[in-house]
Amino acid sequence: MERTVSFVLLLALTFVASGATVEIDPASSIFRSGEPFDLNVRITDVTDLYAYQFDIVFSNLMLQPISVTEGAFLAAGGGTFFAPGLFDIATITFNVGTLLGPVPGVSGSGTLATIRFTSRSLGTHFITPTNVVLLNSDLEEIPADVEGGSVTIIPEANSGILLGSVIGLYLLGVYSIRRAVTGSTFAALRAAEPRPERAGQSPAPVSRTLRSR
């Protein structure tokens, strides 16, 4: 009896693990500040997908969405309707795609949509699909897991050159100041030193007090 229950549980877990997944692709990436970059909303191992809807949530207000475009996965099954989501504070809400007419859904893996971002905020930002709804050709909901992703924004390519130039100018200024101060001090010391008598020049007069002795 225990073996039968264990076998049934194993089959159930295998079925759940082999379900569809909606994920950010690539899961982890690095981009430069100020440069636009693309992230895909990808679906894997789905069966009979006819329509979908999802929101996108990201962790930093400085991560700015530019556009949302339809991916090629659903269009492989025929004509489609696609509506990009609405840009809001740290969210892109109600991205919708569906096949048109009485056609079977699409099975397999592929890109549902591509989102273009830009950011000037350095560091790591997290992007997650939420409120995901998948429907098959009978308009029944398809269960799915969700996996988010992250992007790390690094300084612009020329920022190192600019920083090096600023440091170089600073060091040059410090060197010039030190040289000027050192030169002035040396000149003052030279002026204070007693000068040796030249040949043929009469010695300095002796004070009257010494002469009177």
C-alpha positions as CSV (number, residue, x, y, z in Angstrom):
1,M,0.0,0.0,0.0
2,E,2.8,2.4,0.9
3,R,4.6,1.7,-2.4
4,T,1.3,2.5,-4.3
5,V,0.9,5.8,-2.5
6,S,4.5,6.7,-3.0
7,F,4.2,6.0,-6.7
8,V,1.1,8.1,-7.1
9,L,2.8,11.0,-5.3
10,L,5.8,10.7,-7.5
11,L,3.6,10.8,-10.6
12,A,1.8,13.9,-9.2
13,L,5.1,15.7,-8.5
14,T,6.4,14.8,-12.0
15,F,3.2,16.2,-13.5
16,V,3.5,19.5,-11.6
17,A,7.2,19.9,-12.4
18,S,6.6,19.4,-16.1
19,G,4.0,22.2,-16.3
20,A,4.4,25.5,-18.2
21,T,6.7,28.2,-16.9
22,V,6.5,31.9,-17.7
23,E,10.0,33.5,-17.1
24,I,12.2,36.4,-17.8
25,D,14.9,35.6,-20.3
26,P,17.8,36.0,-19.8
27,A,17.4,35.3,-16.1
28,S,20.5,37.4,-15.2
29,S,22.2,40.0,-17.4
30,I,24.5,43.0,-17.3
31,F,24.0,46.3,-19.2
32,R,25.6,49.8,-19.2
33,S,23.9,52.8,-17.8
34,G,21.9,54.8,-20.3
35,E,21.9,52.1,-23.0
36,P,18.6,50.5,-23.9
37,F,18.3,46.7,-23.4
38,D,15.7,44.0,-24.1
39,L,14.3,41.3,-21.9
40,N,12.0,38.6,-23.1
41,V,9.0,37.2,-21.4
42,R,9.3,33.5,-22.3
43,I,7.0,30.5,-21.9
44,T,8.3,27.0,-21.7
45,D,6.7,23.5,-22.0
46,V,3.2,24.8,-22.6
47,T,0.5,22.8,-24.3
48,D,-2.4,24.3,-26.4
49,L,-1.8,27.9,-25.5
50,Y,-4.5,30.1,-27.1
51,A,-4.3,33.3,-25.1
52,Y,-2.3,34.9,-22.3
53,Q,-2.2,37.9,-20.0
54,F,0.5,39.1,-17.6
55,D,1.8,42.1,-15.7
56,I,5.5,43.0,-15.1
57,V,6.8,44.4,-11.8
58,F,10.3,45.8,-11.4
59,S,12.1,46.7,-8.2
60,N,13.5,50.2,-9.0
61,L,11.7,53.3,-10.2
62,M,14.8,54.3,-12.2
63,L,14.3,51.3,-14.4
64,Q,12.3,52.8,-17.3
65,P,10.3,50.8,-19.8
66,I,10.4,52.0,-23.4
67,S,8.3,49.6,-25.4
68,V,6.6,46.2,-25.3
69,T,6.4,44.1,-28.6
70,E,4.8,40.8,-29.4
71,G,7.0,37.7,-29.5
72,A,6.8,35.1,-32.3
73,F,5.6,32.1,-30.2
74,L,1.8,32.6,-30.4
75,A,1.9,33.9,-34.0
76,A,3.1,30.4,-35.1
77,G,-0.5,29.2,-34.7
78,G,-2.1,31.8,-36.9
79,G,-3.4,35.4,-36.7
80,T,-3.1,37.1,-33.4
81,F,-4.2,40.2,-31.5
82,F,-1.6,41.8,-29.2
83,A,-2.0,44.7,-26.8
84,P,1.1,46.0,-25.0
85,G,0.7,46.8,-21.3
86,L,0.2,50.2,-19.7
87,F,3.3,51.8,-18.1
88,D,2.8,52.7,-14.5
89,I,5.0,53.2,-11.4
90,A,7.4,50.3,-11.5
91,T,4.9,48.1,-13.4
92,I,3.6,47.3,-16.9
93,T,0.1,46.1,-16.5
94,F,-2.3,44.1,-18.7
95,N,-0.1,42.8,-21.5
96,V,-2.5,40.6,-23.6
97,G,-2.0,38.3,-26.6
98,T,-4.5,35.8,-28.2
99,L,-5.0,33.8,-31.3
100,L,-7.9,34.7,-33.6
101,G,-10.7,32.3,-34.7
102,P,-11.4,28.6,-34.0
103,V,-7.8,27.3,-34.2
104,P,-5.9,25.0,-31.9
105,G,-3.4,26.5,-29.5
106,V,0.4,26.5,-29.7
107,S,2.5,24.0,-27.8
108,G,6.2,24.1,-26.9
109,S,8.5,27.0,-25.8
110,G,9.1,30.5,-27.1
111,T,8.9,34.3,-26.6
112,L,5.5,35.8,-25.7
113,A,6.8,39.4,-25.6
114,T,9.9,41.5,-25.6
115,I,10.3,44.5,-23.3
116,R,12.8,47.3,-23.9
117,F,14.2,49.2,-20.9
118,T,16.7,51.8,-20.1
119,S,18.2,52.8,-16.7
120,R,20.6,55.3,-15.2
121,S,20.5,53.8,-11.8
122,L,23.5,51.6,-11.1
123,G,23.1,48.3,-9.3
124,T,20.9,45.2,-9.6
125,H,17.2,45.4,-10.4
126,F,14.6,42.6,-10.3
127,I,11.9,42.0,-12.9
128,T,9.0,39.6,-12.3
129,P,6.0,38.5,-14.3
130,T,2.8,38.7,-12.1
131,N,-1.0,38.1,-12.6
132,V,-0.2,35.5,-15.3
133,V,-3.2,34.0,-17.0
134,L,-2.9,31.3,-19.7
135,L,-5.8,29.9,-21.6
136,N,-6.1,26.9,-23.9
137,S,-8.2,26.6,-27.1
138,D,-11.2,25.6,-24.9
139,L,-10.6,28.8,-22.9
140,E,-9.7,26.8,-19.8
141,E,-6.9,28.1,-17.6
142,I,-3.4,26.5,-17.9
143,P,-1.5,26.2,-14.6
144,A,2.0,27.7,-14.8
145,D,5.0,28.6,-12.7
146,V,6.6,32.0,-12.7
147,E,10.3,32.9,-12.6
148,G,11.7,36.4,-12.4
149,G,15.0,37.8,-13.5
150,S,17.5,40.4,-12.7
151,V,19.6,43.0,-14.5
152,T,22.8,44.7,-13.2
153,I,23.5,48.2,-14.5
154,I,27.1,49.2,-14.6
155,P,28.7,52.7,-15.4
156,E,28.8,53.9,-19.0
157,A,31.7,52.9,-21.2
158,N,33.4,56.4,-21.2
159,S,32.9,57.0,-17.5
160,G,36.3,55.5,-16.6
161,I,38.0,57.7,-19.1
162,L,36.2,60.8,-17.7
163,L,37.1,59.8,-14.2
164,G,40.7,59.3,-15.2
165,S,40.8,62.7,-16.8
166,V,39.4,64.4,-13.7
167,I,41.9,62.6,-11.4
168,G,44.7,63.5,-13.8
169,L,43.8,67.2,-13.8
170,Y,43.5,67.1,-10.0
171,L,46.9,65.6,-9.6
172,L,48.4,68.1,-12.0
173,G,46.9,71.0,-10.0
174,V,48.2,69.6,-6.8
175,Y,51.7,69.3,-8.3
176,S,51.6,72.8,-9.7
177,I,50.6,74.3,-6.3
178,R,53.3,72.3,-4.5
179,R,55.9,73.5,-7.0
180,A,54.8,77.1,-6.7
181,V,54.9,77.0,-2.9
182,T,58.3,75.2,-2.9
183,G,59.7,77.7,-5.3
184,S,58.5,80.7,-3.2
185,T,59.9,79.2,-0.1
186,F,63.2,78.5,-1.7
187,A,63.4,82.1,-3.0
188,A,62.6,83.5,0.4
189,L,65.4,81.4,2.0
190,R,67.9,82.5,-0.7
191,A,67.0,86.1,0.0
192,A,67.6,85.7,3.8
193,E,71.0,84.0,3.4
194,P,74.1,86.3,3.9
195,R,75.7,87.1,0.6
196,P,79.5,86.5,0.3
197,E,81.7,89.6,-0.4
198,R,83.0,90.0,-3.9
199,A,86.7,90.5,-4.8
200,G,87.6,94.2,-4.6
201,Q,84.6,95.2,-2.6
202,S,85.1,97.0,0.7
203,P,83.9,95.3,3.8
204,A,80.8,96.4,5.5
205,P,81.3,99.4,7.8
206,V,81.9,98.5,11.5
207,S,79.4,100.0,13.9
208,R,80.4,103.2,15.8
209,T,80.2,101.5,19.1
210,L,83.0,99.1,18.1
211,R,85.1,102.1,16.8
212,S,84.9,104.0,20.0
213,R,86.5,101.1,22.0
